[in-house]
Amino acid sequence: MLSRDVLCDEFLYDEHFTFIEMPPKPPVKHNPKVFDGKRISITRRDDGTLRPNFKPMNVGKGFSLARYIWEVCVELCNGLTGLIEER
């Protein structure tokens, strides 16, 4: 923080400033992960809503779309079990 010691609009003298070093603020963790799988992760927002997030897809040799979709479905079911009520 840098502050001017004397407040004056007239610059007829040498101004003096004081520098105070503030300790760094600790980081604030937003949207903590409540589930972390191979294909998706689920985070909880500040308002309590859940957000599924896809992880990067490795579309290379041997990639199967049907297998990928099945793994995402299984992870969504596993990740949301216990987090939401069924009606």
N, C-alpha and C positions, 0 to 999 in steps of 0.2 A: 504494500500500500504506500503510495506517495502522497504526502499532504503538505500544503503550504502553511507555514507557521503564522504568517501575518497576512491578513486579507486587506489589500489596499489596491485601488484601481490606479493610483498614481505610481509610476515606476521611477521614483526619485531616489531610491535606495536599492541596495542589493537584496534580493529576496532570499529567504532561507527556506529550504525544504527538508522534510524529515522522511526518511525511508524506513518502513517497518516491514520486515519479512514475516509473512504469515505462514504457518505450517500448512502443508498440502492437505486438502480435504480427502477423506477416504472415498474410494469409488463406491457408487451406489449401484447395486445389482438390480436391474430392471428385468421384468419378465423371466422369472426363474424357470428352469426346465423341471417339469414334473414327470416326464418320460423321455428317455433317450434310447432310441432303437437304432437298427442298422440302416433303415430306409427313411424313417421320420423321427422327429422329436416333437414333443408337445410342451408348450410354454403356457404359463398362467399370467395374464395381464393384470395391471393394477386394479382394474374394475372387477376382477374375478373370472372373466371369460377365458376359455381355453382356446389356444390357437395351434393347430397342427402345422408343422413346417417340414417340407420335403428336403432331404439331403441331396447333394449332387448325385446324378445317375451316371454310372460308368457303363456306357453303351459301347461295349467292345465285342470281341469274339466270344461267342457263347451266351450272349445276352438273350434272354427270353422275356418277351413282353408279358405273357401270361404268368410266368413265375414272379416277375416284378410286381404285377398287380396283386397277385395272391399274397406276397410278403407284406405289401403295404396294407392290405386289408387285415391281415393277422395282427400286424403291429398296431393298427388303429384300435382294433378290438381289445388287445391286451393293454394298450396305453390308457384307454378311456374307462376300462373296468375299474370301478371303485372311485372314479373321479366324478361321474355323473350318475344321477338316479334314473332308473328306467321307469317309465310311466305306463 
